Structures are given as C-alpha cells and as structure tokens.
C-alpha cells in the first residue's frame, strides 16, 4: 500500500486539490426533484458558484469573508434550517422586506408581483397527471417562470412577514410542489452554499435516460 501511495503521489495530490477547489470555489449539483420546474428538471446538473456570497474555509462551512449579497431572483443552494438537507430554491425576499402571499400572488413591500399566463402543461404527480398552469412572474424587476398546480393541496397564502437581518425567504418555482420557506422557515445566511449559475448537462433520468442537449450550458434566471 505504501508503495502504491508513493507511486501515485501526483495523482492523489491532484484529487485533493480538486476536492479543495470544489469545496471552496465551485461545485456541481444534480437536481433530484421537480420543485424548481419548469426552469430546472430532474436530471439537470447545475454549476454552483460557492464564492458568490461567502469565502469559506475549504472543506468547511466556516465563513472567512462576505463577498456579496443574495439578490431577489437568485437561484441558491443551501442547507435546510429544518433538517440540514441540501436544497435549491429561488430567493424571493431579502432582509428588511415585508412579504406576503395571497392566493399564490406575492406582495413585497406593498407592491404586488406581476403575473402573465404562459400556458398550461400536464405534469406527473404521485403516479397521476395534473394540469400545471405556467406563469411569468416579475419580482424585484426580474422575470422568471413559475408553475401552479391547482389540483394539489398546498400553502397558497401566508404573512405578512418581515424578513430579519441575514435571513432570506426562498420559494420553489414549482410553487405547489416545493418544500420551501413556507414549510422549512427562513434561510439564515450562514446556511447558504452558493448561487446556481447554469445547467452543465442534463439527462431524462425519469424516462429513457437520453441526454437533453438543448439544456446543456443553459443560463439560469
């Protein structure tokens, strides 16, 4: 074993450096669920910029310095404040914001978000098919797509809630099928991992496992 380690020292060092880079600078995350549909699909693999908000000690979550602040509309990865599970959602409200939801419509600092119907699709939920109403949502001057599942029981109203310092309200784009701040609470800044920048590769792992080349390199917004 010692001989093998000595003969492969350069290879092992390279692996260690890759691990340090991944922990401190960037990483890739596979999307396991449909909570961010229609923008992220099961089988997408996204690039996460770990230095978007914090500089951390490699291989730890200890923050050395703040490098930036999350913005409304950012897609972020974080550790759930409820159970530590790694999740990916969209930042909707920032520290100091007063946010509420009324029948799926957001109101932030007294200003209603904008909505425009894009169409209706069919989604598989629990072995069945349901209608998914897709909308263009405008929050904080930024546009992104969301979808609603009217046939599903979900938390469609809350608040108003004032967001404390260094905490964030996050929601899934698949609003009626997402374990987000309505269920796990607000996300403290120290639990943020990074900002998801783009889809690197994608494959239909719920179907035929074929690659989806049209999604390769797709920027997130």
Backbone as CSV, one residue per row, in Angstrom:
resi,resn,N_x,N_y,N_z,CA_x,CA_y,CA_z,C_x,C_y,C_z
1,UNK,0.830,-1.204,0.000,0.000,0.000,0.000,0.876,1.270,0.000
2,UNK,1.943,1.256,0.828,2.826,2.416,0.870,3.479,2.649,-0.478
3,UNK,3.861,1.565,-1.157,4.467,1.694,-2.485,3.473,2.288,-3.473
4,UNK,2.203,1.859,-3.384,1.174,2.371,-4.300,0.983,3.870,-4.077
5,UNK,0.932,4.271,-2.800,0.768,5.694,-2.496,1.945,6.498,-3.022
6,UNK,3.165,5.990,-2.825,4.351,6.694,-3.299,4.344,6.809,-4.822
7,UNK,3.970,5.727,-5.509,3.980,5.733,-6.972,2.883,6.609,-7.566
8,UNK,1.836,6.863,-6.790,0.698,7.639,-7.305,0.510,8.951,-6.550
9,UNK,1.601,9.466,-6.019,1.533,10.672,-5.200,0.957,11.864,-5.977
10,UNK,1.404,12.024,-7.208,0.926,13.160,-8.006,-0.565,13.056,-8.282
11,UNK,-1.014,11.854,-8.584,-2.445,11.639,-8.852,-3.274,11.938,-7.611
12,UNK,-2.830,11.454,-6.458,-3.562,11.686,-5.217,-3.585,13.156,-4.846
13,UNK,-2.486,13.860,-5.087,-2.444,15.291,-4.797,-3.422,16.049,-5.694
14,UNK,-3.497,15.617,-6.954,-4.451,16.253,-7.877,-5.872,16.075,-7.389
15,UNK,-6.201,14.870,-6.912,-7.538,14.627,-6.380,-7.824,15.517,-5.176
16,UNK,-6.841,15.687,-4.316,-7.014,16.542,-3.141,-7.263,17.989,-3.544
17,UNK,-6.485,18.464,-4.534,-6.658,19.842,-4.989,-8.031,20.040,-5.618
18,UNK,-8.497,19.041,-6.362,-9.835,19.123,-6.950,-10.881,19.208,-5.848
19,UNK,-10.690,18.423,-4.785,-11.622,18.455,-3.669,-11.650,19.797,-2.978
20,UNK,-10.480,20.392,-2.785,-10.409,21.709,-2.155,-11.074,22.756,-3.031
21,UNK,-10.796,22.723,-4.337,-11.415,23.664,-5.278,-12.923,23.535,-5.238
22,UNK,-13.404,22.293,-5.261,-14.848,22.052,-5.258,-15.491,22.601,-4.000
23,UNK,-14.827,22.440,-2.865,-15.392,22.890,-1.597,-15.380,24.407,-1.466
24,UNK,-14.339,25.061,-1.980,-14.164,26.488,-1.733,-14.684,27.374,-2.856
25,UNK,-14.644,26.915,-4.092,-14.913,27.800,-5.227,-16.178,27.430,-5.993
26,UNK,-16.294,26.202,-6.419,-17.434,25.803,-7.239,-17.731,24.333,-7.013
27,UNK,-18.955,23.943,-7.338,-19.336,22.544,-7.261,-20.468,22.298,-8.237
28,UNK,-20.765,21.030,-8.451,-21.893,20.682,-9.304,-22.939,19.970,-8.460
29,UNK,-24.207,20.254,-8.756,-25.324,19.663,-8.031,-26.291,19.031,-9.024
30,UNK,-26.664,17.805,-8.772,-27.708,17.158,-9.565,-29.068,17.532,-8.991
31,UNK,-30.039,17.742,-9.849,-31.392,18.107,-9.423,-32.208,16.824,-9.255
32,UNK,-32.605,16.482,-8.016,-33.277,15.209,-7.776,-34.798,15.273,-7.814
33,UNK,-35.372,16.497,-7.739,-36.825,16.603,-7.632,-37.353,17.664,-8.584
34,UNK,-38.687,17.774,-8.633,-39.319,18.727,-9.543,-39.716,20.028,-8.895
35,UNK,-39.109,20.385,-7.753,-39.541,21.580,-7.025,-39.217,22.885,-7.740
36,UNK,-38.298,22.840,-8.731,-37.947,24.060,-9.469,-38.446,24.024,-10.912
37,UNK,-39.328,23.081,-11.223,-39.944,23.111,-12.550,-40.723,24.410,-12.738
38,UNK,-40.777,24.964,-13.937,-40.305,24.408,-15.208,-38.874,24.805,-15.568
39,UNK,-38.174,25.513,-14.669,-36.846,26.019,-15.011,-35.740,24.987,-14.820
40,UNK,-35.846,24.167,-13.784,-34.905,23.077,-13.557,-35.663,21.762,-13.538
41,UNK,-35.118,20.781,-14.233,-35.780,19.489,-14.361,-34.977,18.417,-13.653
42,UNK,-35.670,17.366,-13.221,-34.982,16.212,-12.664,-33.974,15.682,-13.686
43,UNK,-32.739,15.507,-13.267,-31.699,15.068,-14.187,-30.805,16.181,-14.679
44,UNK,-31.151,17.447,-14.409,-30.236,18.552,-14.694,-29.063,18.494,-13.710
45,UNK,-27.895,18.893,-14.167,-26.730,19.043,-13.299,-26.290,20.495,-13.410
46,UNK,-26.310,21.215,-12.269,-26.056,22.653,-12.302,-24.706,22.997,-11.692
47,UNK,-24.115,24.081,-12.203,-22.875,24.618,-11.661,-23.219,25.638,-10.579
48,UNK,-22.633,25.456,-9.390,-22.899,26.341,-8.257,-21.636,27.138,-7.934
49,UNK,-21.766,28.456,-7.931,-20.661,29.354,-7.577,-20.660,29.534,-6.061
50,UNK,-19.711,28.894,-5.381,-19.652,28.945,-3.923,-19.066,30.253,-3.399
51,UNK,-18.488,31.070,-4.277,-17.923,32.342,-3.836,-18.831,33.525,-4.170
52,UNK,-20.061,33.241,-4.567,-20.977,34.336,-4.904,-21.289,35.205,-3.686
53,UNK,-21.360,34.584,-2.517,-21.752,35.314,-1.314,-20.691,35.285,-0.212
54,UNK,-20.023,34.144,-0.056,-19.087,33.984,1.054,-17.800,33.319,0.588
55,UNK,-16.697,33.675,1.237,-15.456,32.925,1.122,-15.357,32.052,2.367
56,UNK,-15.266,30.731,2.156,-15.275,29.805,3.277,-13.969,29.022,3.357
57,UNK,-13.655,28.557,4.557,-12.514,27.672,4.727,-12.777,26.408,3.920
58,UNK,-11.831,25.985,3.048,-12.042,24.781,2.244,-12.452,23.578,3.099
59,UNK,-13.410,22.835,2.575,-13.923,21.617,3.200,-14.738,21.885,4.458
60,UNK,-15.101,23.174,4.694,-15.944,23.519,5.831,-16.969,24.561,5.389
61,UNK,-17.884,24.906,6.299,-18.830,25.993,6.063,-18.483,27.224,6.898
62,UNK,-17.256,27.296,7.404,-16.828,28.452,8.192,-16.560,29.638,7.262
63,UNK,-17.253,30.741,7.496,-17.154,31.914,6.636,-15.952,32.759,7.037
64,UNK,-15.075,33.027,6.048,-13.922,33.897,6.266,-14.245,35.346,5.922
65,UNK,-15.043,35.542,4.867,-15.376,36.904,4.439,-16.642,36.878,3.603
66,UNK,-17.374,37.974,3.649,-18.545,38.132,2.795,-18.104,38.749,1.473
67,UNK,-18.489,38.124,0.380,-18.072,38.588,-0.942,-19.210,39.248,-1.726
68,UNK,-20.429,39.057,-1.271,-21.574,39.619,-1.973,-22.844,39.257,-1.239
69,UNK,-23.948,39.832,-1.667,-25.236,39.575,-1.033,-26.195,38.940,-2.034
70,UNK,-27.024,37.994,-1.579,-28.047,37.433,-2.462,-28.978,38.528,-2.962
71,UNK,-29.415,38.380,-4.192,-30.370,39.320,-4.780,-31.687,38.605,-5.016
72,UNK,-32.746,39.374,-5.021,-34.056,38.804,-5.325,-34.007,38.162,-6.708
73,UNK,-34.426,36.921,-6.792,-34.413,36.197,-8.060,-33.262,35.227,-8.200
74,UNK,-32.238,35.328,-7.339,-31.121,34.374,-7.396,-31.627,32.958,-7.110
75,UNK,-31.084,31.995,-7.831,-31.327,30.582,-7.533,-30.159,30.121,-6.669
76,UNK,-30.449,29.663,-5.457,-29.398,29.375,-4.487,-29.503,27.939,-3.979
77,UNK,-28.343,27.397,-3.604,-28.313,26.139,-2.873,-27.996,26.452,-1.415
78,UNK,-28.533,25.635,-0.522,-28.376,25.905,0.909,-28.703,24.639,1.693
79,UNK,-28.312,24.654,2.968,-28.682,23.585,3.884,-29.995,23.963,4.560
80,UNK,-30.967,23.071,4.522,-32.271,23.346,5.108,-32.138,23.645,6.605
81,UNK,-32.752,24.741,7.075,-32.728,25.014,8.518,-33.543,24.010,9.319
82,UNK,-34.334,23.209,8.625,-35.171,22.223,9.314,-34.431,20.931,9.606
83,UNK,-33.717,20.390,8.585,-33.071,19.086,8.779,-31.677,18.989,8.164
84,UNK,-31.151,20.093,7.630,-29.815,20.078,7.062,-29.722,19.553,5.641
85,UNK,-30.829,19.128,5.063,-30.809,18.626,3.689,-30.408,19.731,2.722
86,UNK,-29.625,19.370,1.698,-29.218,20.353,0.697,-30.367,20.575,-0.281
87,UNK,-30.744,21.851,-0.456,-31.878,22.202,-1.303,-31.470,23.279,-2.293
88,UNK,-32.309,23.460,-3.315,-32.116,24.539,-4.281,-33.457,25.224,-4.504
89,UNK,-33.491,26.545,-4.296,-34.715,27.333,-4.426,-34.360,28.715,-4.971
90,UNK,-35.382,29.556,-5.090,-35.187,30.927,-5.573,-35.387,31.928,-4.429
91,UNK,-34.482,32.900,-4.323,-34.621,33.955,-3.322,-35.742,34.902,-3.757
92,UNK,-36.709,35.091,-2.856,-37.866,35.927,-3.161,-37.883,37.203,-2.335
93,UNK,-37.465,37.123,-1.061,-37.496,38.298,-0.197,-36.194,38.403,0.585
94,UNK,-35.722,39.653,0.758,-34.433,39.950,1.368,-34.622,40.539,2.762
95,UNK,-33.540,40.631,3.541,-33.645,41.241,4.863,-34.284,42.632,4.799
96,UNK,-35.268,42.852,5.678,-35.975,44.132,5.712,-37.243,44.158,4.887
97,UNK,-37.399,43.219,3.960,-38.614,43.166,3.141,-39.814,42.702,3.971
98,UNK,-40.981,43.200,3.602,-42.245,42.704,4.152,-42.947,41.961,3.026
99,UNK,-43.144,40.661,3.207,-43.656,39.830,2.125,-44.888,39.071,2.575
100,UNK,-45.805,38.924,1.667,-46.981,38.097,1.912,-47.401,37.440,0.608
101,UNK,-48.186,36.378,0.729,-48.740,35.697,-0.433,-50.243,35.568,-0.235
102,UNK,-50.992,35.944,-1.252,-52.439,35.846,-1.219,-52.909,35.085,-2.450
103,UNK,-53.406,33.873,-2.199,-53.889,33.017,-3.291,-52.847,32.906,-4.397
104,UNK,-51.613,32.572,-4.013,-50.468,32.321,-4.898,-49.803,33.586,-5.417
105,UNK,-50.360,34.752,-5.132,-49.784,36.006,-5.640,-48.950,36.662,-4.541
106,UNK,-47.712,37.012,-4.873,-46.813,37.643,-3.916,-47.033,39.150,-3.845
107,UNK,-46.862,39.691,-2.632,-46.869,41.132,-2.410,-45.631,41.439,-1.575
108,UNK,-44.725,42.265,-2.108,-43.476,42.573,-1.414,-43.385,44.078,-1.207
109,UNK,-43.278,44.451,0.065,-43.234,45.875,0.449,-44.421,46.636,-0.124
110,UNK,-45.575,45.982,-0.079,-46.815,46.597,-0.527,-47.028,46.597,-2.026
111,UNK,-46.065,46.079,-2.791,-46.166,46.084,-4.251,-46.443,44.676,-4.765
112,UNK,-47.572,44.461,-5.442,-47.875,43.127,-5.969,-46.891,42.730,-7.073
113,UNK,-46.507,41.475,-7.062,-45.692,40.946,-8.162,-46.536,40.897,-9.429
114,UNK,-45.850,40.911,-10.579,-46.552,40.848,-11.852,-46.670,39.413,-12.348
115,UNK,-47.783,39.082,-12.982,-48.007,37.729,-13.488,-48.614,37.784,-14.883
116,UNK,-48.111,36.894,-15.740,-48.646,36.773,-17.093,-48.713,35.297,-17.446
117,UNK,-49.876,34.844,-17.865,-50.069,33.425,-18.173,-49.280,33.043,-19.420
118,UNK,-48.516,31.951,-19.316,-47.754,31.435,-20.457,-48.446,30.259,-21.127
119,UNK,-49.202,29.509,-20.339,-49.878,28.347,-20.912,-50.135,27.288,-19.856
120,UNK,-50.653,26.147,-20.296,-50.966,25.027,-19.406,-50.276,23.775,-19.935
121,UNK,-49.631,23.046,-19.018,-48.973,21.782,-19.379,-49.527,20.691,-18.475
122,UNK,-49.120,19.443,-18.756,-49.508,18.314,-17.916,-48.280,17.838,-17.151
123,UNK,-48.443,17.605,-15.860,-47.354,17.162,-15.000,-47.735,15.855,-14.322
124,UNK,-46.726,15.002,-14.122,-46.932,13.744,-13.397,-46.716,13.986,-11.911
125,UNK,-47.738,13.698,-11.106,-47.663,13.860,-9.653,-48.262,12.621,-8.998
126,UNK,-47.455,11.943,-8.181,-47.962,10.793,-7.444,-48.553,9.708,-8.312
127,UNK,-47.976,9.502,-9.478,-48.469,8.461,-10.372,-49.617,8.890,-11.259
128,UNK,-50.094,10.152,-11.095,-51.178,10.649,-11.935,-50.763,11.881,-12.706
129,UNK,-51.676,12.395,-13.511,-51.429,13.580,-14.322,-52.319,14.720,-13.847
130,UNK,-51.717,15.916,-13.703,-52.480,17.099,-13.297,-52.107,18.261,-14.201
131,UNK,-52.981,19.270,-14.240,-52.689,20.475,-15.006,-51.668,21.327,-14.262
132,UNK,-50.730,21.890,-15.008,-49.748,22.824,-14.468,-49.902,24.148,-15.210
133,UNK,-50.343,25.172,-14.491,-50.509,26.492,-15.082,-49.180,27.228,-14.992
134,UNK,-48.624,27.595,-16.129,-47.316,28.250,-16.158,-47.476,29.750,-16.348
135,UNK,-46.745,30.495,-15.507,-46.840,31.946,-15.475,-45.457,32.571,-15.549
136,UNK,-45.395,33.767,-16.098,-44.208,34.609,-15.986,-44.419,35.485,-14.758
137,UNK,-43.507,35.376,-13.781,-43.604,36.152,-12.547,-42.528,37.236,-12.549
138,UNK,-42.916,38.444,-12.181,-41.969,39.551,-12.075,-41.880,39.987,-10.623
139,UNK,-40.693,39.807,-10.030,-40.442,40.190,-8.644,-39.138,40.977,-8.601
140,UNK,-39.169,42.137,-7.997,-37.959,42.950,-7.899,-37.391,43.334,-9.246
141,UNK,-38.247,43.490,-10.245,-37.811,43.867,-11.581,-37.243,42.736,-12.403
142,UNK,-37.270,41.498,-11.895,-36.730,40.344,-12.613,-37.850,39.376,-12.983
143,UNK,-37.712,38.781,-14.173,-38.700,37.834,-14.669,-38.196,36.399,-14.514
144,UNK,-39.091,35.494,-14.196,-38.792,34.073,-14.245,-40.110,33.317,-14.358
145,UNK,-40.030,32.099,-14.819,-41.225,31.273,-14.968,-41.516,30.519,-13.679
146,UNK,-42.795,30.367,-13.366,-43.226,29.515,-12.269,-44.365,28.650,-12.782
147,UNK,-44.738,27.646,-12.009,-45.941,26.914,-12.358,-46.753,26.624,-11.105
148,UNK,-48.082,26.605,-11.297,-49.034,26.327,-10.231,-49.764,25.033,-10.551
149,UNK,-50.085,24.275,-9.507,-50.800,23.007,-9.658,-52.113,23.133,-8.894
150,UNK,-53.156,23.663,-9.527,-54.408,23.958,-8.816,-55.050,22.747,-8.156
151,UNK,-54.766,21.543,-8.651,-55.404,20.336,-8.102,-54.693,19.806,-6.861
152,UNK,-53.532,20.389,-6.517,-52.738,19.901,-5.401,-52.992,20.746,-4.149
153,UNK,-53.086,20.098,-2.994,-53.229,20.818,-1.732,-51.893,21.460,-1.366
154,UNK,-51.876,22.776,-1.175,-50.621,23.484,-0.911,-50.896,24.752,-0.112
155,UNK,-49.821,25.322,0.460,-49.926,26.588,1.200,-49.902,27.732,0.200
156,UNK,-51.040,28.326,-0.043,-51.159,29.344,-1.088,-51.234,30.763,-0.540
157,UNK,-51.262,30.907,0.755,-51.300,32.234,1.377,-50.475,32.205,2.659
158,UNK,-49.808,33.331,2.951,-49.105,33.483,4.224,-48.803,34.956,4.452
159,UNK,-48.403,35.261,5.684,-47.917,36.591,6.019,-49.009,37.608,6.274
160,UNK,-48.601,38.887,6.367,-47.274,39.410,6.023,-46.189,39.039,7.033
161,UNK,-44.954,38.898,6.521,-43.789,38.542,7.313,-42.685,39.557,7.021
162,UNK,-42.063,40.080,8.062,-40.900,40.956,7.894,-39.646,40.100,8.005
163,UNK,-38.783,40.164,7.004,-37.599,39.313,6.957,-36.499,39.911,7.837
164,UNK,-36.020,39.152,8.838,-34.976,39.677,9.731,-33.626,39.806,9.017
165,UNK,-32.712,40.476,9.681,-31.360,40.632,9.150,-30.705,39.271,8.938
166,UNK,-29.994,39.155,7.816,-29.231,37.950,7.474,-30.103,36.706,7.321
167,UNK,-31.365,36.901,6.944,-32.226,35.770,6.615,-32.934,36.043,5.301
168,UNK,-33.374,34.955,4.658,-33.956,35.069,3.316,-35.164,34.151,3.191
169,UNK,-36.157,34.643,2.454,-37.315,33.812,2.128,-37.097,33.232,0.747
170,UNK,-37.181,31.913,0.647,-36.956,31.234,-0.633,-38.189,30.412,-0.985
171,UNK,-38.480,30.336,-2.281,-39.597,29.548,-2.781,-39.138,28.724,-3.969
172,UNK,-39.779,27.578,-4.171,-39.553,26.805,-5.382,-40.365,27.389,-6.526
173,UNK,-39.857,27.280,-7.745,-40.613,27.764,-8.900,-41.855,26.908,-9.152
174,UNK,-41.822,25.654,-8.740,-42.988,24.771,-8.811,-43.770,24.980,-7.516
175,UNK,-44.505,26.066,-7.443,-44.991,26.610,-6.184,-45.812,25.642,-5.332
176,UNK,-46.573,24.776,-5.960,-47.441,23.892,-5.177,-46.833,22.521,-4.931
177,UNK,-45.555,22.372,-5.252,-44.874,21.092,-5.023,-43.427,21.365,-4.612
178,UNK,-43.257,22.150,-3.546,-41.922,22.574,-3.122,-41.856,22.731,-1.610
179,UNK,-40.861,22.096,-0.991,-40.609,22.261,0.442,-39.696,23.476,0.617
180,UNK,-40.303,24.650,0.733,-39.540,25.895,0.787,-39.830,26.634,2.082
181,UNK,-39.635,27.954,2.101,-39.751,28.704,3.351,-41.138,28.635,3.975
182,UNK,-42.149,28.256,3.208,-43.480,28.083,3.792,-43.517,26.902,4.752
183,UNK,-42.567,25.976,4.580,-42.563,24.751,5.378,-41.305,24.596,6.238
184,UNK,-40.171,25.088,5.764,-38.910,24.895,6.497,-38.447,26.159,7.205
185,UNK,-39.128,27.282,6.963,-38.750,28.539,7.588,-37.782,29.354,6.735
186,UNK,-37.439,30.520,7.236,-36.485,31.392,6.555,-35.092,30.769,6.593
187,UNK,-34.261,31.126,5.606,-32.918,30.547,5.497,-31.880,31.547,6.006
188,UNK,-31.159,31.227,7.095,-30.083,32.105,7.566,-28.944,32.165,6.551
189,UNK,-28.293,33.293,6.494,-27.221,33.489,5.522,-26.124,32.439,5.640
190,UNK,-25.784,32.036,6.871,-24.678,31.088,7.047,-24.980,29.708,6.471
191,UNK,-26.261,29.427,6.180,-26.610,28.135,5.592,-26.571,28.154,4.063
192,UNK,-26.358,29.352,3.477,-26.245,29.428,2.019,-24.949,28.759,1.565
193,UNK,-25.044,27.981,0.488,-23.867,27.341,-0.096,-23.349,28.164,-1.261
194,UNK,-24.222,28.555,-2.167,-23.789,29.342,-3.312,-24.928,29.635,-4.266
195,UNK,-24.594,30.289,-5.367,-25.584,30.650,-6.383,-25.456,29.703,-7.574
196,UNK,-26.563,29.124,-7.974,-26.580,28.258,-9.159,-26.522,29.141,-10.402
197,UNK,-25.526,28.880,-11.265,-25.283,29.763,-12.410,-25.893,29.249,-13.715
198,UNK,-25.711,27.939,-13.981,-26.197,27.396,-15.249,-26.305,25.883,-15.183
199,UNK,-27.039,25.333,-16.134,-27.118,23.875,-16.290,-25.915,23.428,-17.103
200,UNK,-25.140,22.507,-16.552,-23.985,21.989,-17.289,-24.412,20.916,-18.281
201,UNK,-25.059,19.880,-17.772,-25.554,18.784,-18.615,-26.917,18.372,-18.088
202,UNK,-27.638,17.578,-18.874,-28.973,17.155,-18.472,-29.321,15.839,-19.150
203,UNK,-30.010,14.966,-18.409,-30.470,13.689,-18.961,-31.837,13.369,-18.372
204,UNK,-32.674,12.743,-19.156,-34.039,12.412,-18.748,-34.025,11.142,-17.906
205,UNK,-33.622,11.278,-16.621,-33.471,10.066,-15.816,-34.817,9.512,-15.349
206,UNK,-35.902,10.275,-15.489,-37.221,9.736,-15.166,-37.821,8.978,-16.340
207,UNK,-37.178,9.107,-17.502,-37.701,8.444,-18.692,-36.719,7.469,-19.289
208,UNK,-36.117,7.875,-20.418,-35.264,6.959,-21.182,-33.770,7.182,-20.959
209,UNK,-33.402,8.101,-20.042,-32.006,8.408,-19.735,-31.247,9.057,-20.899
210,UNK,-31.953,9.459,-21.922,-31.278,10.128,-23.030,-30.870,11.537,-22.627
211,UNK,-29.743,12.022,-23.138,-29.323,13.402,-22.838,-30.291,14.405,-23.452
212,UNK,-30.342,15.594,-22.842,-31.170,16.693,-23.353,-30.225,17.813,-23.777
213,UNK,-29.626,17.717,-24.971,-28.579,18.673,-25.404,-29.045,20.123,-25.396
214,UNK,-30.318,20.355,-25.617,-30.829,21.719,-25.642,-30.694,22.432,-24.307
215,UNK,-30.477,21.685,-23.222,-30.339,22.278,-21.900,-28.876,22.458,-21.500
216,UNK,-27.948,21.867,-22.264,-26.527,21.960,-21.928,-26.087,23.432,-21.958
217,UNK,-25.486,23.898,-20.863,-24.975,25.265,-20.810,-26.020,26.337,-20.600
218,UNK,-27.261,25.953,-20.336,-28.361,26.916,-20.192,-28.155,27.782,-18.960
219,UNK,-28.219,29.090,-19.133,-28.071,30.014,-18.016,-29.357,30.053,-17.202
220,UNK,-29.232,30.221,-15.876,-30.398,30.286,-15.013,-30.769,31.729,-14.755
221,UNK,-32.068,31.949,-14.670,-32.543,33.295,-14.322,-33.862,33.173,-13.559
